[in-house]
Amino acid sequence: MSWKTTLSTATASLALLAGSSAFAMDEITVGYFLEWPMPFQYGKATGAYEDALGVKVNWVSFDAGTAMSAAMASGDVQISVSQGVPPFVVAASAGQDLLAVDVAVSYSENDNCVVASALEIDKETAADLAGKQVAVPIGTAAHYGFLSQMAHFGVDVSSMQVVDMAPAEGAVALSQGDVDMACGWGGALNRMKEHGNILLTGAEKEELGILVFDVTSVPAEFAAEESELLSGFLKVTAEMNAKWNSGDYTDEMLPVIAKDAGMDQDAAAASLATFSFPSVDEQLSDKWLGGAAPTFMGGVAEVFKGAGSIPAALASYEATVDTSFLSEAKN
């Protein structure tokens, strides 16, 4: 059976459910990032989600995962696609009732810190970063990566001047010489690299246990009230990922994804080349949501706790990961 036939069948089934008032909500709002190209955006741009779910889907862009948490807390957003694990952990640690329901993307090469070229600092001389000024989006994956890298290099973060800046702002500040180092992701990271160098590659970070991945997160109340709607959303997302991962639809999908992400095709392709989109079976395995993810979240929480970014960590983060909706999407 072809991908199009499979999607059409799923679309018809879900639309029939929607037509029979299967869902209490007749529209949802989904958060995502610009300059962060992902396969789901093909479905977003072509209306695949609305066709499959039978409800209106409003899309709103954010510049940091912490803002996604705030929007979900206020009830303005029901689903956040590609929220970084660190902002998710920060919110959950503070008592916000959020659930991680799938692995949106893994991207060790696309989240990093860049040191200004003029300083000529690399991993051999990283100790020279003490006392320097750095732009970091606080409470995000980039913040966690920054703290972890500085701990690895033995740099006391309290000796540095840490300025809370969104990646796009940090890229500008680095280009103008206003900061010595900037941390971020996506298109902003690419612009940072025009004015500096990274300290560790993605592979080197992974060897140190510095993982970088995002989740799709939702308020627990929404998940409980609209479980079928959520599973349907995850099903379409998984179909878009599978279509992209096959490699057979790149020419069709890339222009659409790039436009939706606000990027040119070359830049979008460069970012996508550093991303991986685990299959549903992979996500449900022990490597990801089935085992390692809650443990990793606990480690992230301890790093933030040690840095004074959160007052306390949860005893366990297992309750913040719910694979039932993804399992239902698979079935």
Disulfide bonds with the S-S distance in Angstrom:
Cys113-Cys183 2.08
